[in-house]
Amino acid sequence: MYKRAITLILTVMAVVGCLGVLLLAHRLRPVQAQARSASFAAIPGEKGGQDVTGPYEVVADWPKPLSQLPGHETWTWGSMQSIFAESPNRVLILMRGDLPKLDRPQEVAYPAAGPSLSFPVPGAPFRNASLGQVASPGAAGWQGKLGVDARWEHCLMAIDANGNITEQWTQWDSRFRHLHEITINPYDPQKHIWVVDDMGHAVYKFTNDGKQLVQTLGTPYEAGADDKHFARPTFLAWLPDSTLYVADGHVNTRVVKFDKDGKYLMSWGQKSTPPNDTRPGYFDNVHGVVIDPQTRRVYVTDSANRRIQVFDENGKFLDQFTTGRPSIPYFLYRAADGYLWVADNATSKIVKFDQEGHFLYSWGSQGEWPGAMWGPHGLSVDQQGNLYMAEVGNGRAQKFRPRAGANPDFVVGQPVRAAWR
């Protein structure tokens, strides 16, 4: 009797155990399925696709072709250096002149140069809008022929929500040499427009309508590394009191700090030995600067060393993190929510980091088709969440609209707009 009781108890325990396992498995299945469906896709639960344009879709025919202008039927956009969305209906673009409009040539083999060589390579962009004779007609020593290889026109323009050119600041074209950034101080209620001319070694401040030049920093057309000179500056950033930081830049290896009136305060940075220099405060190609208005931390892109360095407002080193190999971080953007976004030239991706440098997400592909990128050199976000991109290699601007149902964690956040909307 005793043995039978023990056997019965063990049998019941085995049955209960099996039922428990089955019940647990049943409960886990939906959780696992839910995790799989959410995964890391920009659109949760979406079947198929590759997140080629991330959480966005490309807005077709924006901007409209340059041929919308009289006498420009055979011309197209040049190397797009920067883009800034003041509003959805006023997007400022900065480029290095017009280029001839060309159809993609047929692939041709070049056996004399080497086996299996041809041009253009199928699937790859066939013209770099930022190199060779089209690099910068405004720069001294340019070897091309104006009117044939390029036209030094339309360096600054405004585009409306439908892709039409609404403003042309051609009165300033002759002043510029090799433009790099166009932006607005988010703490300036008058919304002055700032332009960085890197080969002109100067930073310009214009009225919002572009009619008046109200301030110049640096000595135009003279390179240097003192309180009155830059050597190919690149980008700008401000503290809430309008203290200005200039990334300086392509030749110099420093960050320069000015007060709100443009008075020189200090600079920091020394020349590094790329590509893997990890010493604090050493730079090679200071190609971006953004600021956290709460902590007043200054994030600086050290492109050739593939890293972001972090300083306090007076240049004291605090931290650093790599952007990965073989990255070339071209543009650094900080959203009001605190996340950092990098436009990477080497990988043709838009990459998200938190403020401590942890990698969170990326999307993008190299190419010339709509939604691809080549040389993403500028990003901006308007009040509707549309993302704008300027490409130096493809020579174009693109507008991306958030897709319906997109995971908001993958959408580039709004910028700080403290003094204006």
Backbone hydrogen bonds, N-H to C=O, Kabsch-Sander energy under -0.5 kcal/mol:
donor,donor_aa,acceptor,acceptor_aa,energy
5,A,1,M,-2.4
6,I,2,Y,-2.3
7,T,3,K,-2.6
8,L,4,R,-2.7
9,I,5,A,-2.7
10,L,6,I,-2.5
11,T,7,T,-2.3
12,V,8,L,-2.7
13,M,9,I,-2.5
14,A,10,L,-2.3
15,V,11,T,-2.4
16,V,12,V,-2.9
17,G,13,M,-2.5
18,C,14,A,-2.4
19,L,15,V,-2.6
20,G,16,V,-2.4
21,V,17,G,-2.2
22,L,18,C,-2.6
23,L,19,L,-2.7
24,L,20,G,-2.6
25,A,21,V,-2.6
26,H,22,L,-2.3
27,R,23,L,-2.2
28,L,24,L,-2.2
29,R,25,A,-1.8
31,V,27,R,-0.8
32,Q,28,L,-3.1
33,A,29,R,-3.0
34,Q,30,P,-2.9
35,A,31,V,-2.5
36,R,32,Q,-2.6
37,S,33,A,-2.6
38,A,34,Q,-2.5
39,S,35,A,-2.9
41,A,38,A,-1.1
45,G,37,S,-2.3
46,E,43,I,-2.2
54,G,51,D,-1.3
56,Y,53,T,-2.0
57,E,401,R,-2.5
59,V,399,K,-3.0
60,A,58,V,-0.7
62,W,59,V,-0.8
64,K,163,G,-2.1
68,Q,65,P,-1.9
69,L,66,L,-2.2
72,H,69,L,-1.5
75,W,72,H,-1.7
76,T,99,L,-3.4
79,S,129,A,-0.5
80,M,78,G,-0.5
80,M,391,E,-1.6
81,Q,79,S,-0.7
81,Q,94,L,-2.0
82,S,94,L,-1.6
84,F,92,L,-2.7
86,E,84,F,-1.0
86,E,90,R,-1.7
87,S,90,R,-1.4
90,R,87,S,-1.5
91,V,159,I,-2.6
92,L,84,F,-3.1
92,L,90,R,-0.6
93,I,157,M,-2.5
94,L,82,S,-2.3
95,M,155,C,-2.0
96,R,79,S,-1.9
97,G,95,M,-1.0
98,D,151,R,-2.9
99,L,76,T,-2.4
101,K,74,T,-2.7
102,L,100,P,-0.6
108,V,119,F,-2.8
110,Y,117,L,-2.9
113,A,110,Y,-1.2
114,G,110,Y,-1.1
117,L,114,G,-1.2
119,F,108,V,-2.2
124,A,121,V,-2.0
129,A,127,R,-0.8
129,A,393,G,-3.0
131,L,128,N,-1.4
134,V,131,L,-1.1
135,A,132,G,-1.8
139,A,136,S,-1.9
142,W,139,A,-1.4
146,L,144,G,-0.5
147,G,150,A,-3.1
148,V,145,K,-2.0
149,D,145,K,-2.7
150,A,145,K,-0.9
151,R,98,D,-2.0
153,E,151,R,-2.0
157,M,93,I,-2.0
158,A,167,E,-1.7
159,I,91,V,-2.4
160,D,164,N,-2.4
163,G,160,D,-1.8
166,T,158,A,-2.7
166,T,164,N,-0.6
167,E,158,A,-1.3
169,W,156,L,-2.5
170,T,168,Q,-1.0
172,W,169,W,-1.7
173,D,170,T,-1.2
175,R,172,W,-1.5
176,F,172,W,-0.9
176,F,173,D,-1.0
180,H,196,V,-2.8
181,E,196,V,-1.1
183,T,194,W,-2.1
185,N,192,H,-0.6
188,D,185,N,-1.8
191,K,188,D,-1.5
193,I,206,F,-2.1
194,W,183,T,-3.1
194,W,192,H,-0.5
195,V,204,Y,-2.7
196,V,181,E,-2.5
197,D,195,V,-0.6
197,D,202,A,-2.6
198,D,178,H,-1.2
198,D,196,V,-0.7
199,M,178,H,-1.1
201,H,197,D,-0.5
201,H,198,D,-0.8
202,A,197,D,-1.9
203,V,217,L,-2.4
204,Y,195,V,-3.1
205,K,215,Q,-2.6
206,F,193,I,-3.3
207,T,212,Q,-2.3
210,G,207,T,-2.0
214,V,205,K,-2.7
214,V,212,Q,-0.7
215,Q,205,K,-1.4
217,L,203,V,-2.9
221,Y,200,G,-3.2
222,E,219,T,-2.1
224,G,230,F,-1.3
229,H,226,D,-0.9
230,F,201,H,-0.5
230,F,222,E,-0.6
232,R,198,D,-0.7
234,T,247,A,-3.1
237,A,245,Y,-1.7
239,L,243,T,-2.2
242,S,239,L,-2.4
244,L,258,F,-1.9
245,Y,237,A,-2.9
246,V,256,V,-2.8
247,A,235,F,-2.9
248,D,246,V,-0.7
248,D,254,R,-2.5
249,G,232,R,-0.7
250,H,232,R,-3.0
251,V,231,A,-1.6
252,N,231,A,-1.7
254,R,248,D,-2.2
255,V,268,W,-2.6
256,V,246,V,-2.6
257,K,266,M,-3.1
258,F,244,L,-3.0
259,D,263,K,-2.5
262,G,259,D,-1.9
265,L,257,K,-3.0
266,M,257,K,-1.4
268,W,255,V,-1.9
270,Q,281,G,-2.0
272,S,283,F,-2.5
276,N,273,T,-0.5
282,Y,279,R,-1.5
283,F,270,Q,-3.3
286,V,249,G,-1.9
286,V,252,N,-0.5
287,H,285,N,-1.4
287,H,301,T,-1.5
290,V,299,Y,-2.1
292,D,297,R,-2.3
296,R,292,D,-2.4
298,V,311,F,-3.0
299,Y,290,V,-2.9
299,Y,297,R,-0.6
300,V,298,V,-0.5
300,V,309,Q,-3.1
301,T,288,G,-2.4
302,D,300,V,-0.6
302,D,307,R,-2.7
303,S,285,N,-1.9
303,S,301,T,-0.8
304,A,284,D,-2.0
305,N,302,D,-0.8
306,R,303,S,-1.9
307,R,302,D,-1.5
308,I,321,F,-2.9
309,Q,300,V,-2.7
310,V,319,D,-3.1
311,F,298,V,-2.5
312,D,316,K,-2.1
315,G,312,D,-2.0
318,L,310,V,-3.3
319,D,310,V,-1.5
321,F,308,I,-2.0
323,T,306,R,-2.2
324,G,306,R,-0.6
327,S,324,G,-1.3
330,Y,328,I,-0.6
330,Y,343,A,-2.5
331,F,343,A,-1.4
333,Y,341,W,-2.7
335,A,333,Y,-0.5
335,A,339,Y,-2.3
336,A,414,Q,-3.5
338,G,335,A,-2.0
340,L,353,F,-2.5
341,W,333,Y,-3.0
342,V,351,V,-2.7
343,A,331,F,-2.4
344,D,342,V,-0.7
344,D,349,K,-2.8
345,N,328,I,-2.6
345,N,343,A,-0.5
348,S,344,D,-1.1
349,K,344,D,-0.8
350,I,363,W,-3.2
351,V,342,V,-2.8
351,V,349,K,-0.6
352,K,361,Y,-3.2
353,F,340,L,-3.0
354,D,358,H,-1.7
357,G,354,D,-1.9
360,L,352,K,-2.8
361,Y,352,K,-1.1
363,W,350,I,-1.5
364,G,51,D,-0.5
367,G,373,M,-1.2
372,A,369,W,-2.2
373,M,365,S,-2.1
377,H,375,G,-0.6
377,H,390,A,-3.1
378,G,390,A,-1.2
380,S,388,Y,-1.6
382,D,386,N,-2.0
385,G,382,D,-1.7
387,L,400,F,-2.5
388,Y,380,S,-3.0
389,M,398,Q,-2.4
390,A,378,G,-2.2
391,E,396,R,-2.5
392,V,375,G,-2.7
393,G,374,W,-1.1
394,N,374,W,-1.6
395,G,391,E,-0.6
396,R,391,E,-1.1
398,Q,389,M,-2.3
400,F,387,L,-3.4
401,R,57,E,-3.2
403,R,55,P,-3.2
406,A,403,R,-1.9
407,N,42,A,-3.9
410,F,407,N,-2.1
411,V,408,P,-0.8
419,A,186,P,-2.5
